[in-house]
Amino acid sequence: MGVLRLGFVAIILSHAVVSGFTTGAAVMIGMSQVKYILGYDVARSSFLHELIVNIFKDIDQFNYKPFILGMSNIIALVGLKNIGKTYPKFKSVRALGPLLVSSLSILATFIFDLENNGIDIIGTIPSGLPSLSTDIWFPVIEFNKLISVVISVAIVGFMESIAIAKQLATKHHYELDSSQELIGLGMANILGAMFFSYPVTGSFSRSAVNDSSGAESGISGMITATLVMIVLLFLTSVFEYIPSATLAAIVISGVLGLLDHAEAIFLWKVHKRDFSVWMISFLGTMFLGVEVGLLIAVGVSILLVMYESAYPHTAMLGRLPGTTVYRNVKQYPKAEMYEGIMLCRIDAPIYFANTQHIREKISKYERMAAQRNDGLLNAEANSIVPQKQQINFIIVDMSPVSHIDSSAIHVLGDMNDSYKKNKVQLCLCNPSTVVMSKLVSSGLAEAIGEDYIFVCMHDAVNGCLIELGKMEEEGSLKTLDEAGHEKLQVMMEVGSGDETVEGKEHKL
């Protein structure tokens, strides 16, 4: 997958989705370690509500000794981490925190015989390294049964790894190459399979501990692997005496750094929809399980992409007073509109998924413009009086449109035909080279009329005002009232300013 550069699929995971998922996963990891702190066995569960019920069901078995040890370790680890962050000269203290706590706990086990005083320890750890073998690789038995499992494990492992990697990349402000992550995971799994390892993926808990220890590069993984090898070969008898509460404290203190509640508060203030996505991902992970939560996160991301693609931003435009700049009338309520002309902008590529929405928006803007008297002529009165008007020109700003497909061309063609039947002229403004080439090759540019495809919005407005003037002179402009001629002259004078608007000088 990495060689094929399939890492691009990770872009569907938005920051809100990743943050919600990792926060939910951190809560679940922390809750799974609580039993070691409380000192009694709790039935495992992938669901938060069941885990909470299981914890309180046997609360009468609570043991204060591992609780005191575990909480002391958590406080020590968090304190050392904060000291390392606050005082740069003590940065190494942060990295040595887990090792220091583990060493002191082992020492306490020996001195106070914690094993026989109500505190569980890890116990026997098999020593040595697994043997190297590839004998089980071939022949592949029951391949048809394995393939679905392999694909599922690969996808879930990749998405979990990318989720935690994105979170840490955002936290530490560096770029993430998803395809490179895939290659790394693939190599690790190939080598791991030679030693009968579990599928290799990015671990939330170990990544959290690594991060909380101050690791900043992949070298930390090499050092960790080397130390694990040394421990497995020579020191298993020593590490057997680490209290379970101490290991739980190390994991819990590590995942605390993954609790991104600040992001939830930020999203609530800035973007309510992203906050809703964060909550869906967060709650889904906690109450439906990490795997299902991951699927929900991916599903929500895909739905977001589809929604944003199918419902792009559009705007009805008006002219900022005293300028040749045209902006969204919602953002600038004092922007001036012209009788008989509707201006709008499409802020996305136009293709099959959003053509219907764009068509509906343009029709809506046309109706709105028809019900609104032009703000320019009523500026002195500082009021806009609703008045039914005939729209003679619809100008669409195409500058943000990077490309269009065949469906978009068909829809624009249908709109142009419909407008012509109603004596309305469609005008396009500033299409890109790619878009213009498709308009020309499809014949749509000719159907619209090359004289009605303009370089900029102001040229388009001036051109339409000239056409309106000609229509008034010929008596074909049916919608002007008795004072229409006088109004039109004012519009043309203000619209053209000091510029000379002649022929095709302002046209594409």
NUBAFI-357857 format. One line per 5 residues: their letters; for each residue x, y, z of C-alpha. Coordinates in pm, whole numbers, plus 50000, padded with zeros to 5 digits. Example, Ala and Ser with C-alpha at 12.3 -4.5 7.8 and 13.67 -1.06 7.14 Angstrom:
residues 2
AS	51230 49550 50780; 51367 49894 50714 $
end
This chain:
residues 508
MGVLR	50000 50000 50000; 50284 50237 50081; 50471 50159 49758; 50150 50233 49566; 50128 50568 49749 $
LGFVA	49788 50483 49895; 49854 50694 50200; 49643 50969 50044; 49333 50797 50184; 49434 50935 50524 $
IILSH	49332 51284 50410; 48969 51191 50470; 49037 51200 50844; 48976 51559 50950; 49147 51703 51255 $
AVVSG	48817 51712 51446; 48758 51342 51373; 49113 51241 51472; 49101 51450 51789; 48766 51305 51896 $
FTTGA	48877 50950 51820; 49212 50975 52001; 49050 51140 52303; 48790 50863 52322; 49058 50596 52279 $
AVMIG	49268 50760 52552; 48974 50749 52791; 48917 50380 52716; 49286 50294 52759; 49297 50482 53088 $
MSQVK	48979 50314 53212; 49117 49971 53122; 49406 50035 53365; 49187 50145 53655; 49149 49789 53787 $
YILGY	49521 49776 53867; 49493 50101 54062; 49183 49987 54254; 49340 49653 54338; 49072 49410 54223 $
DVARS	48983 49231 53903; 48735 49403 53670; 48573 49225 53377; 48710 49361 53050; 48485 49546 52809 $
SFLHE	48526 49757 52496; 48237 49982 52601; 48271 50259 52857; 47927 50213 53014; 47987 49841 53069 $
LIVNI	48333 49910 53208; 48194 50160 53458; 47924 49912 53567; 48187 49639 53609; 48407 49869 53818 $
FKDID	48132 49964 54061; 47985 49614 54073; 48276 49487 54283; 48375 49813 54450; 48355 49639 54789 $
QFNYK	48682 49462 54694; 48867 49793 54676; 49227 49771 54801; 49375 50095 54925; 49740 49981 54901 $
PFILG	49771 49961 54519; 49552 50271 54502; 49798 50472 54711; 50094 50334 54514; 49932 50394 54175 $
MSNII	49812 50746 54255; 50152 50837 54400; 50317 50719 54080; 50071 50914 53863; 50130 51232 54063 $
ALVGL	50507 51180 54042; 50500 51118 53666; 50277 51418 53593; 50489 51634 53822; 50815 51529 53656 $
KNIGK	50660 51590 53314; 50553 51943 53411; 50895 52017 53560; 51058 51909 53234; 50824 52136 53035 $
TYPKF	50855 52436 53266; 51228 52424 53325; 51427 52334 53009; 51740 52251 53207; 51546 51966 53373 $
KSVRA	51420 51830 53040; 51592 51495 53101; 51384 51446 53416; 51075 51417 53200; 51230 51142 52989 $
LGPLL	51357 50950 53293; 51023 50969 53475; 50889 50621 53385; 51229 50459 53442; 51269 50635 53777 $
VSSLS	50921 50536 53895; 50970 50176 53781; 51308 50148 53954; 51178 50289 54282; 50876 50057 54268 $
ILATF	51098 49752 54213; 51314 49863 54504; 51006 49909 54724; 50885 49560 54629; 51212 49411 54751 $
IFDLE	51235 49620 55068; 50873 49605 55184; 50780 49269 55031; 50486 49429 54846; 50400 49101 54674 $
NNGID	50293 48951 55005; 50129 49268 55132; 49833 49304 54898; 50001 49456 54591; 50012 49253 54271 $
IIGTI	50330 49239 54068; 50381 49142 53705; 50517 48799 53788; 50703 48559 53564; 50824 48700 53231 $
PSGLP	50952 48447 52973; 51315 48526 52897; 51495 48510 52564; 51398 48606 52209; 51164 48410 51982 $
SLSTD	51332 48204 51714; 51357 48331 51356; 51145 48131 51110; 50956 48171 50782; 50842 47809 50758 $
IWFPV	50477 47896 50823; 50464 48150 50541; 50432 47891 50266; 50220 47721 50162; 49935 47948 50267 $
IEFNK	49662 47732 50415; 49296 47836 50374; 49390 48153 50188; 49026 48238 50116; 48954 48252 50490 $
LISVV	49264 48453 50571; 49233 48723 50306; 48933 48900 50462; 49099 48900 50804; 49428 49024 50658 $
ISVAI	49259 49312 50477; 49060 49410 50787; 49367 49400 51012; 49570 49602 50759; 49305 49873 50721 $
VGFME	49224 49903 51092; 49593 49896 51185; 49676 50164 50930; 49390 50394 51030; 49470 50360 51402 $
SIAIA	49836 50433 51332; 49752 50735 51119; 49508 50864 51381; 49768 50870 51658; 50039 50989 51416 $
KQLAT	49821 51282 51301; 49746 51375 51659; 50113 51382 51754; 50207 51562 51430; 49953 51834 51508 $
KHHYE	50071 51857 51867; 50437 51898 51771; 50389 52091 51445; 50548 51865 51186; 50435 51720 50852 $
LDSSQ	50316 51361 50822; 50377 51146 50512; 50100 50885 50524; 50252 50671 50248; 50583 50664 50435 $
ELIGL	50394 50550 50744; 50247 50266 50537; 50590 50157 50420; 50717 50162 50778; 50424 49955 50902 $
GMANI	50467 49708 50617; 50837 49657 50686; 50773 49619 51059; 50505 49356 50996; 50724 49162 50751 $
LGAMF	51011 49148 51000; 50778 49087 51293; 50615 48794 51118; 50955 48622 51110; 50944 48618 51492 $
FSYPV	50573 48524 51528; 50481 48872 51651; 50137 49026 51676; 50037 49256 51386; 50239 49575 51422 $
TGSFS	50051 49903 51439; 50076 50241 51608; 49992 50186 51974; 49795 50459 52149; 49926 50375 52495 $
RSAVN	50291 50322 52399; 50289 50628 52172; 50146 50831 52458; 50414 50707 52700; 50683 50771 52439 $
DSSGA	50556 51124 52381; 50518 51202 52750; 50880 51091 52799; 50995 51360 52556; 51078 51144 52253 $
ESGIS	51112 51354 51937; 51229 51115 51664; 51221 50756 51544; 51552 50692 51717; 51352 50657 52039 $
GMITA	51192 50346 51890; 51532 50197 51814; 51649 50267 52169; 51329 50119 52312; 51365 49804 52101 $
TLVMI	51728 49765 52207; 51640 49802 52575; 51354 49552 52541; 51596 49301 52386; 51842 49352 52673 $
VLLFL	51564 49310 52930; 51431 48994 52763; 51779 48845 52748; 51920 48941 53087; 51681 49132 53316 $
TSVFE	51343 48956 53312; 51395 48837 53668; 51428 49198 53786; 51125 49335 53599; 50906 49059 53737 $
YIPSA	50885 49268 54054; 50729 49578 53898; 50388 49634 54063; 50094 49623 53823; 49976 49954 53970 $
TLAAI	50304 50117 53862; 50268 50001 53502; 49907 50121 53504; 50021 50459 53636; 50277 50491 53355 $
VISGV	50010 50416 53093; 49750 50647 53249; 49995 50937 53283; 50093 50883 52920; 49740 50887 52776 $
LGLLD	49657 51203 52972; 49849 51387 52701; 49608 51254 52439; 49300 51402 52608; 49233 51689 52370 $
HAEAI	48949 51862 52554; 49094 52200 52457; 49019 52119 52093; 48655 52048 52180; 48625 52389 52350 $
FLWKV	48792 52556 52053; 48559 52387 51804; 48253 52484 52011; 48357 52848 51987; 48466 52844 51624 $
HKRDF	48275 52578 51429; 47968 52405 51574; 47953 52145 51298; 48312 52036 51358; 48231 52022 51730 $
SVWMI	47942 51787 51649; 48178 51570 51445; 48426 51568 51736; 48153 51456 51976; 48027 51182 51742 $
SFLGT	48377 51043 51704; 48451 51078 52078; 48127 50922 52205; 48125 50652 51936; 48473 50540 52038 $
MFLGV	48384 50522 52407; 48039 50366 52390; 48068 50148 52079; 48430 50035 52105; 48758 50157 51958 $
EVGLL	48723 49957 51634; 48365 50072 51574; 48466 50421 51682; 48737 50418 51417; 48484 50312 51153 $
IAVGV	48251 50588 51271; 48536 50838 51249; 48615 50729 50893; 48246 50728 50801; 48191 51076 50942 $
SILLV	48497 51202 50753; 48368 51057 50426; 48025 51211 50486; 48190 51547 50554; 48386 51527 50230 $
MYESA	48070 51435 50042; 47871 51715 50206; 48132 51982 50145; 48167 51863 49787; 47794 51843 49715 $
YPHTA	47709 52173 49888; 47987 52419 49804; 47981 52779 49916; 47821 53028 49680; 47745 53397 49720 $
MLGRL	47533 53672 49570; 47756 53970 49502; 47725 54346 49517; 47960 54633 49450; 48135 54799 49745 $
PGTTV	48048 55172 49732; 48308 55385 49558; 48511 55087 49435; 48518 54835 49152; 48526 54550 49404 $
YRNVK	48237 54302 49425; 48176 54105 49744; 47920 53887 49921; 47613 54096 50007; 47568 53898 50330 $
QYPKA	47915 53990 50446; 47882 54348 50319; 47516 54455 50353; 47593 54797 50202; 47718 54642 49880 $
EMYEG	47525 54789 49587; 47317 54587 49343; 47195 54687 48997; 46847 54667 48853; 46817 54393 48596 $
IMLCR	47152 54233 48687; 47220 53948 48928; 47580 53882 49032; 47693 53561 49199; 48008 53359 49266 $
IDAPI	48074 52985 49284; 48354 52897 49526; 48431 52540 49420; 48489 52316 49120; 48165 52229 48943 $
YFANT	48103 51860 48883; 47826 51601 48888; 47789 51594 49270; 47718 51965 49315; 47560 52079 48989 $
QHIRE	47205 52051 49124; 47289 52253 49436; 47462 52523 49232; 47169 52544 48992; 46927 52582 49283 $
KISKY	47144 52851 49441; 47163 53056 49122; 46785 53032 49082; 46743 53141 49444; 46972 53441 49392 $
ERMAA	46780 53532 49079; 46453 53538 49276; 46615 53738 49556; 46753 53994 49311; 46416 54021 49140 $
QRNDG	46253 54112 49472; 46511 54372 49567; 46539 54726 49439; 46896 54828 49373; 47075 54961 49679 $
LLNAE	47280 55209 49475; 46978 55418 49376; 46835 55415 49729; 47163 55485 49909; 47059 55839 50001 $
ANSIV	46740 55711 50161; 46941 55434 50325; 46665 55187 50252; 46586 54914 50006; 46225 54894 49889 $
PQKQQ	46113 54551 49764; 46005 54572 49402; 45948 54296 49149; 46207 54335 48875; 46292 54149 48559 $
INFII	46644 54007 48567; 46799 54059 48226; 47156 53949 48300; 47299 53682 48528; 47674 53718 48582 $
VDMSP	47855 53421 48735; 48204 53477 48874; 48398 53163 48776; 48739 53266 48911; 48731 53021 49208 $
VSHID	48621 52732 48982; 48932 52522 48914; 48762 52271 48683; 48428 52151 48549; 48318 51813 48421 $
SSAIH	48075 51705 48150; 47780 51708 48391; 47853 52070 48478; 47873 52162 48109; 47535 51997 48044 $
VLGDM	47375 52179 48339; 47521 52516 48237; 47400 52450 47885; 47049 52371 48007; 47049 52685 48221 $
NDSYK	47167 52895 47927; 46893 52755 47703; 46630 52820 47970; 46750 53176 48023; 46750 53253 47652 $
KNKVQ	46387 53144 47628; 46307 53397 47901; 46523 53666 47738; 46784 53647 48012; 47152 53653 47918 $
LCLCN	47397 53431 48108; 47744 53585 48147; 48059 53418 48277; 48341 53605 48443; 48711 53513 48461 $
PSTVV	48705 53138 48391; 49042 52966 48430; 49234 52833 48131; 49124 52476 48208; 48759 52575 48243 $
MSKLV	48767 52798 47934; 48916 52523 47719; 48629 52291 47815; 48373 52562 47750; 48518 52615 47403 $
SSGLA	48561 52247 47312; 48208 52165 47427; 48056 52451 47227; 47911 52609 47540; 48122 52923 47500 $
EAIGE	47971 52975 47155; 47620 52901 47285; 47655 53159 47562; 47827 53403 47330; 48194 53488 47352 $
DYIFV	48097 53853 47392; 47942 53754 47726; 48252 53591 47873; 48449 53861 48054; 48790 53904 48212 $
CMHDA	48667 54055 48539; 48343 54127 48720; 48355 54504 48670; 48394 54465 48294; 48098 54228 48294 $
VNGCL	47881 54476 48487; 47977 54762 48257; 47905 54550 47951; 47562 54454 48085; 47481 54816 48171 $
IELGK	47557 54913 47811; 47328 54636 47689; 47055 54756 47927; 47094 55105 47785; 47053 54976 47430 $
MEEEG	46748 54774 47534; 46595 55085 47690; 46657 55288 47374; 46501 55016 47162; 46204 54988 47398 $
SLKTL	46268 54620 47465; 46330 54666 47837; 45984 54596 47977; 46049 54624 48346; 46163 54982 48398 $
DEAGH	45910 55211 48559; 45840 55566 48447; 46161 55689 48604; 46354 55393 48466; 46548 55585 48206 $
EKLQV	46676 55833 48462; 46770 55549 48700; 46953 55364 48428; 47161 55667 48340; 47268 55700 48705 $
MMEVG	47358 55332 48715; 47569 55357 48401; 47751 55669 48520; 47841 55515 48856; 47911 55175 48704 $
SGDET	48159 55296 48446; 48319 55572 48656; 48598 55740 48465; 48645 55440 48239; 48543 55424 47875 $
VEGKE	48334 55117 47810; 48343 55033 47444; 48290 54719 47249; 48516 54427 47333; 48795 54614 47504 $
HKL	48682 54471 47836; 48591 54123 47714; 48783 53796 47720 $
end
